[in-house]
């Protein structure tokens, strides 16, 4: 794509553009959630009420159980709902619908029933305490039948959102609150990341990881805001003669193991960075894959950088002490390099 054809957008603007495009393309698509008619908590649906009217932009009661269940039923009936949650943590309220219906109905019906719906929610810590700060994407990666996208750049956000809306399976799109760029929030994007998004129609397929930065000495796999911190570290270490390759999975389900393992085989070292708590995280799945497929190529043990196994505190200074930062990522890279 020619750079002159690209516009600089935030992630929330890119997802809103994707949603708007798809609602124009397909009249069966509608969006709903708490305060959706005034834009939702992070402005995903801002302006859509004026453009599409109240029948396609729905405000819901504060009942995730109810409106996620409604979305599943609407999808089974042939519509394509997009549900916008205020916080990912609230998805726990609808676990029955998500774990037993959204992901299983197509399988249990032998393919006769489809559930083409999208659940969008913000994830990650942002100074709101333990019940508004969990990395929810890892929980839903455990249920066969769900697809889970984790875009960390505006380009990927638009492409993954379009892919999710067009998919006949129930899809989850989750990005970090500090990456949205809405309502004057901190916009913690690495300087090395392009914010360019083309106006053209395109999709980013689920299960297609991307090497965001080429390197030779060590592979760092990271998602969401940790991707940006890993890229900042890679830029800094270049001055020390350390070449860091940074891989963004872009979706956790399906997971592009080949792209990740090709990088590990190339560099011989692997550091995995995730904001979620360490135990049973998606990073452990990648580490297990490395042990199975690339063990003979590893020159050092695989290291994982994650949040300790404790609830996220509300105090900003305590939160900062737990969430992985650039210094912890750098220390892990030094360790696998034997420095």
Backbone torsions as a table, in degrees:
resi	resn	phi	psi	omega
1	UNK	NA	127.5	177.3
2	UNK	-64.4	135.3	-177.9
3	UNK	-59.4	-28.1	-179.2
4	UNK	-69.1	-18.7	179.5
5	UNK	-89.4	0.4	-176.2
6	UNK	-99.8	142.0	171.3
7	UNK	-113.5	148.8	175.6
8	UNK	-84.0	116.9	178.9
9	UNK	-125.5	155.6	168.2
10	UNK	-81.0	169.9	179.7
11	UNK	-63.1	-42.3	-178.0
12	UNK	-67.4	-35.3	175.7
13	UNK	-65.7	-39.4	179.7
14	UNK	-66.1	-41.3	178.1
15	UNK	-68.9	-38.1	176.9
16	UNK	-63.1	-39.5	177.2
17	UNK	-63.5	-41.6	178.0
18	UNK	-61.9	-45.4	-179.7
19	UNK	-63.8	-43.1	178.8
20	UNK	-61.7	-46.1	178.6
21	UNK	-57.4	-46.8	-175.2
22	UNK	-70.5	-33.4	176.8
23	UNK	-67.7	-33.3	173.3
24	UNK	-69.5	-36.6	-176.5
25	UNK	-73.1	-34.3	-172.4
26	UNK	-136.4	112.7	-178.0
27	UNK	-69.6	-9.4	178.4
28	UNK	-80.5	-6.8	-178.9
29	UNK	-87.9	132.8	172.1
30	UNK	-141.1	161.1	-177.6
31	UNK	-121.5	144.3	178.0
32	UNK	-151.5	156.7	178.7
33	UNK	164.2	178.6	179.1
34	UNK	-70.1	121.4	-179.7
35	UNK	66.8	24.3	-179.0
36	UNK	-61.2	-31.4	-176.6
37	UNK	-71.9	-16.9	174.6
38	UNK	-109.4	12.9	173.8
39	UNK	114.4	-15.1	-175.7
40	UNK	78.0	175.3	-173.0
41	UNK	-67.9	-27.9	-179.8
42	UNK	-120.8	17.3	170.2
43	UNK	71.9	24.8	176.9
44	UNK	-60.5	-39.6	-174.4
45	UNK	-103.7	20.5	-179.3
46	UNK	-59.4	126.2	177.1
47	UNK	84.5	-8.9	-175.9
48	UNK	-72.8	-28.5	177.9
49	UNK	-60.6	-45.2	179.2
50	UNK	-65.1	-33.0	-175.0
51	UNK	-82.9	-35.4	-172.1
52	UNK	-119.5	-12.2	175.4
53	UNK	87.4	167.7	-172.3
54	UNK	-71.2	-16.2	178.5
55	UNK	-77.8	-18.1	-179.1
56	UNK	-115.8	-2.3	174.5
57	UNK	-130.4	104.7	-168.9
58	UNK	-111.7	132.0	167.6
59	UNK	-84.7	142.7	-178.7
60	UNK	-119.4	158.7	169.3
61	UNK	-66.0	168.6	176.7
62	UNK	-79.8	75.0	-178.0
63	UNK	-152.1	85.9	-179.2
64	UNK	-60.4	-36.6	176.7
65	UNK	-56.4	-44.4	-176.8
66	UNK	-70.6	-51.9	-171.8
67	UNK	-80.8	-23.0	171.8
68	UNK	-72.6	-37.2	172.9
69	UNK	-61.6	-40.7	176.6
70	UNK	-60.9	-41.8	179.4
71	UNK	-62.5	-40.8	179.4
72	UNK	-63.9	-44.0	178.0
73	UNK	-64.1	-41.0	178.5
74	UNK	-63.0	-40.7	179.2
75	UNK	-65.0	-40.4	177.7
76	UNK	-62.8	-25.9	-178.3
77	UNK	-87.8	-1.4	175.9
78	UNK	110.8	-5.2	175.9
79	UNK	-86.5	173.4	-179.6
80	UNK	-130.6	83.5	-178.7
81	UNK	-77.3	146.4	170.4
82	UNK	-117.1	119.5	-178.0
83	UNK	-103.6	128.9	-178.8
84	UNK	-112.0	109.7	178.4
85	UNK	-87.8	146.5	176.3
86	UNK	-67.2	-43.1	177.2
87	UNK	-140.8	142.8	-180.0
88	UNK	-59.5	-33.0	-178.3
89	UNK	-56.0	-28.5	-176.7
90	UNK	-71.4	-12.2	177.5
91	UNK	-64.1	-23.5	177.0
92	UNK	-59.1	-29.7	179.6
93	UNK	-63.1	-24.9	-177.0
94	UNK	-111.8	29.8	-175.5
95	UNK	-62.1	-34.9	176.8
96	UNK	-57.9	-48.7	-178.3
97	UNK	-65.3	-40.1	-175.7
98	UNK	-76.7	-44.3	-173.9
99	UNK	-80.3	-27.1	-175.6
100	UNK	-108.7	-24.6	-175.6
101	UNK	-111.8	-56.6	-174.1
102	UNK	-56.4	-42.1	-172.7
103	UNK	-94.1	-14.1	-171.3
104	UNK	-113.1	-18.9	-171.2
105	UNK	-63.4	-37.2	179.8
106	UNK	-64.9	-42.1	179.3
107	UNK	-67.7	-47.1	-175.4
108	UNK	-68.4	-21.0	178.3
109	UNK	-95.7	5.5	-178.3
110	UNK	65.5	30.8	178.3
111	UNK	85.8	0.8	-179.4
112	UNK	-74.7	-26.8	-179.3
113	UNK	-112.4	131.4	174.3
114	UNK	-114.0	151.6	179.4
115	UNK	-127.9	71.8	-175.5
116	UNK	-82.9	75.6	-179.4
117	UNK	-126.0	159.0	177.6
118	UNK	-123.6	132.6	172.2
119	UNK	-112.1	116.9	177.1
120	UNK	-105.1	132.5	173.5
121	UNK	-148.9	148.5	173.7
122	UNK	-78.1	151.6	-176.9
123	UNK	-134.8	166.5	171.0
124	UNK	93.8	166.9	-177.4
125	UNK	-82.7	136.8	178.4
126	UNK	-153.5	37.9	175.0
127	UNK	80.3	27.0	-176.3
128	UNK	-120.1	8.5	175.8
129	UNK	83.9	179.7	-166.8
130	UNK	-66.1	-25.3	-177.3
131	UNK	-96.3	3.9	177.3
132	UNK	-133.2	23.2	-170.3
133	UNK	-138.2	8.6	-175.6
134	UNK	-79.1	153.5	176.1
135	UNK	-90.0	87.8	-167.5
136	UNK	-72.3	-19.8	-174.9
137	UNK	-60.3	-30.5	-176.3
138	UNK	-71.5	-33.2	-179.4
139	UNK	-62.5	-43.9	-174.5
140	UNK	-83.3	-5.7	173.9
141	UNK	-74.5	-9.4	-176.1
142	UNK	-88.2	-13.3	-173.0
143	UNK	-99.9	110.5	177.2
144	UNK	-58.9	133.9	-179.2
145	UNK	112.2	-18.7	174.6
146	UNK	-97.7	146.6	170.1
147	UNK	-109.9	141.1	-173.5
148	UNK	-130.1	113.3	177.6
149	UNK	-104.8	141.2	-178.0
150	UNK	-131.9	71.5	-177.6
151	UNK	-69.9	139.2	-179.6
152	UNK	-119.0	-1.9	178.3
153	UNK	-132.8	156.1	178.5
154	UNK	-59.1	-41.0	179.1
155	UNK	-59.0	-48.1	-179.4
156	UNK	-67.6	-34.2	-179.2
157	UNK	-63.1	-45.4	178.8
158	UNK	-64.5	-47.2	-176.3
159	UNK	-66.9	-40.6	178.9
160	UNK	-69.9	-37.9	-179.6
161	UNK	-64.5	-41.8	176.7
162	UNK	-63.6	-42.9	179.1
163	UNK	-61.5	-39.6	-179.2
164	UNK	-65.7	-44.7	-177.6
165	UNK	-63.8	-32.6	-177.9
166	UNK	-85.8	-10.7	-175.7
167	UNK	-76.8	147.0	177.7
168	UNK	-87.7	1.6	175.7
169	UNK	-104.6	162.2	175.8
170	UNK	-72.8	124.2	-175.8
171	UNK	-120.0	144.9	174.6
172	UNK	-114.5	131.6	173.7
173	UNK	-117.8	123.3	-176.9
174	UNK	-134.8	130.3	174.3
175	UNK	-135.8	166.0	-172.3
176	UNK	-80.7	142.1	-179.6
177	UNK	-56.5	-37.7	-177.7
178	UNK	-78.2	-0.8	177.1
179	UNK	-104.6	-10.7	-175.0
180	UNK	-65.4	-43.7	-177.7
181	UNK	76.5	34.4	-178.9
182	UNK	-113.9	149.5	174.3
183	UNK	53.5	39.2	175.1
184	UNK	69.5	15.3	-179.9
185	UNK	-68.3	162.7	172.3
186	UNK	-56.2	135.5	-178.5
187	UNK	-119.3	85.1	-166.5
188	UNK	-92.2	63.8	-178.7
189	UNK	-100.9	136.8	177.9
190	UNK	-60.1	142.6	178.4
191	UNK	-63.3	-21.4	-178.7
192	UNK	-84.4	1.1	-176.3
193	UNK	-101.7	130.0	176.6
194	UNK	-73.5	138.9	174.2
195	UNK	-99.1	10.2	-176.0
196	UNK	-71.8	135.3	177.9
197	UNK	-136.2	127.2	178.8
198	UNK	-77.2	151.8	173.9
199	UNK	-72.1	-23.9	-176.6
200	UNK	-60.9	156.3	174.9
201	UNK	-74.9	131.8	175.8
202	UNK	-159.8	161.3	173.5
203	UNK	-128.3	151.1	168.3
204	UNK	-106.1	110.0	-175.1
205	UNK	-64.5	143.1	169.5
206	UNK	-61.3	143.4	179.5
207	UNK	82.7	24.1	179.1
208	UNK	-126.9	90.9	176.2
209	UNK	-68.2	162.6	179.8
210	UNK	-137.8	135.7	172.2
211	UNK	-79.1	108.1	-176.8
212	UNK	-80.5	-23.2	178.3
213	UNK	-149.6	128.6	178.8
214	UNK	-77.8	143.2	177.7
215	UNK	-158.3	173.1	-174.2
216	UNK	-124.0	-24.1	-168.1
217	UNK	-95.6	-33.1	-175.9
218	UNK	-157.6	143.6	174.8
219	UNK	-98.6	130.6	171.4
220	UNK	-115.5	122.4	175.8
221	UNK	-105.1	125.0	-176.0
222	UNK	-150.7	155.4	178.2
223	UNK	-126.0	163.1	169.4
224	UNK	53.4	-133.6	-175.9
225	UNK	-68.7	-26.1	178.4
226	UNK	-67.4	-28.0	174.4
227	UNK	-59.8	-44.3	-177.7
228	UNK	-67.4	-38.3	176.8
229	UNK	-67.4	-37.0	177.0
230	UNK	-65.3	-39.0	178.0
231	UNK	-66.6	-37.4	176.0
232	UNK	-62.7	-41.5	178.6
233	UNK	-65.3	-43.2	179.9
234	UNK	-59.5	-41.7	178.0
235	UNK	-63.1	-41.9	-178.6
236	UNK	-67.4	-41.7	-176.3
237	UNK	-74.1	-17.9	176.8
238	UNK	-58.3	-34.3	178.9
239	UNK	-67.6	-20.1	177.9
240	UNK	-94.6	4.6	179.8
241	UNK	82.2	16.1	178.7
242	UNK	-102.5	124.4	-175.8
243	UNK	-102.3	110.3	-174.7
244	UNK	-106.9	125.9	173.3
245	UNK	-95.7	129.4	-176.7
246	UNK	-115.3	124.3	-177.7
247	UNK	-116.5	130.6	177.2
248	UNK	-106.9	113.6	179.5
249	UNK	-60.4	-31.9	-179.5
250	UNK	67.7	-34.5	169.1
251	UNK	-139.1	143.0	176.8
252	UNK	-89.1	-29.0	175.3
253	UNK	-138.7	119.7	-10.3
254	UNK	-69.1	154.7	-178.2
255	UNK	-102.4	128.8	-179.5
256	UNK	-83.6	82.3	-177.7
257	UNK	-67.9	-32.5	-176.0
258	UNK	-62.8	-49.9	-179.5
259	UNK	-59.6	-41.5	-179.6
260	UNK	-66.2	-46.2	-177.8
261	UNK	-70.0	-33.4	174.9
262	UNK	-58.8	-39.6	178.7
263	UNK	-67.8	-43.2	180.0
264	UNK	-62.6	-42.8	178.5
265	UNK	-63.0	-35.6	179.9
266	UNK	-68.0	-44.5	-173.6
267	UNK	-94.5	-28.3	179.3
268	UNK	81.8	3.3	-179.8
269	UNK	-144.1	147.7	-174.9
270	UNK	-140.4	126.9	170.4
271	UNK	-122.5	131.0	-178.9
272	UNK	-113.7	129.5	-175.8
273	UNK	-124.0	121.3	176.0
274	UNK	-140.3	148.2	-179.7
275	UNK	-76.2	-25.4	-175.4
276	UNK	-66.2	168.2	176.0
277	UNK	-61.7	153.4	-169.0
278	UNK	-66.6	-47.6	-168.6
279	UNK	-72.9	128.4	179.4
280	UNK	65.1	25.5	177.2
281	UNK	-80.3	172.3	178.4
282	UNK	-65.5	-23.4	177.2
283	UNK	-62.8	-32.4	177.6
284	UNK	-65.6	-33.8	177.7
285	UNK	-65.3	-41.4	178.7
286	UNK	-68.8	-38.9	177.2
287	UNK	-62.2	-40.7	178.1
288	UNK	-65.1	-38.5	177.4
289	UNK	-63.7	-40.1	177.6
290	UNK	-63.5	-39.5	178.9
291	UNK	-64.7	-34.0	-177.4
292	UNK	-83.0	-38.0	-170.2
293	UNK	-109.2	-17.0	-173.4
294	UNK	-136.6	17.2	-174.6
295	UNK	-57.6	-41.3	-177.8
296	UNK	-69.3	-11.9	-179.8
297	UNK	-98.8	-10.7	-175.0
298	UNK	-79.2	130.7	177.1
299	UNK	-98.8	-0.7	179.6
300	UNK	-158.7	159.4	176.6
301	UNK	-61.9	149.2	174.6
302	UNK	-70.3	135.5	177.8
303	UNK	-116.0	142.1	175.9
304	UNK	-117.6	135.3	175.7
305	UNK	-114.3	121.9	-176.1
306	UNK	-155.1	177.5	176.1
307	UNK	-77.3	139.2	176.4
308	UNK	-57.9	159.7	-174.8
309	UNK	-79.4	67.6	176.5
310	UNK	-140.1	154.4	174.3
311	UNK	-61.6	150.1	-179.1
312	UNK	-73.4	124.8	179.0
313	UNK	-76.0	160.5	178.8
314	UNK	-81.5	-29.4	-177.7
315	UNK	-65.1	124.5	-176.2
316	UNK	-56.7	-38.4	-178.4
317	UNK	-68.3	-34.8	178.1
318	UNK	-72.7	-39.7	175.7
319	UNK	-58.5	-45.7	-179.2
320	UNK	-60.8	-33.5	-178.7
321	UNK	-72.9	-19.4	-176.8
322	UNK	-97.1	-42.2	-175.1
323	UNK	-70.8	132.8	-179.1
324	UNK	-55.3	135.4	178.1
325	UNK	-119.7	-177.8	-176.3
326	UNK	-64.7	-31.3	-179.4
327	UNK	-67.2	-39.7	178.5
328	UNK	-68.2	-37.7	178.0
329	UNK	-65.6	-43.9	179.3
330	UNK	-62.1	-41.9	-179.8
331	UNK	-61.8	-39.3	179.1
332	UNK	-66.0	-39.6	178.2
333	UNK	-64.4	-44.7	176.1
334	UNK	-57.4	-40.8	-177.1
335	UNK	-64.5	-46.1	-178.5
336	UNK	-70.2	-21.3	176.3
337	UNK	-87.6	-4.8	179.0
338	UNK	73.7	32.5	-178.7
339	UNK	-107.3	NA	NA
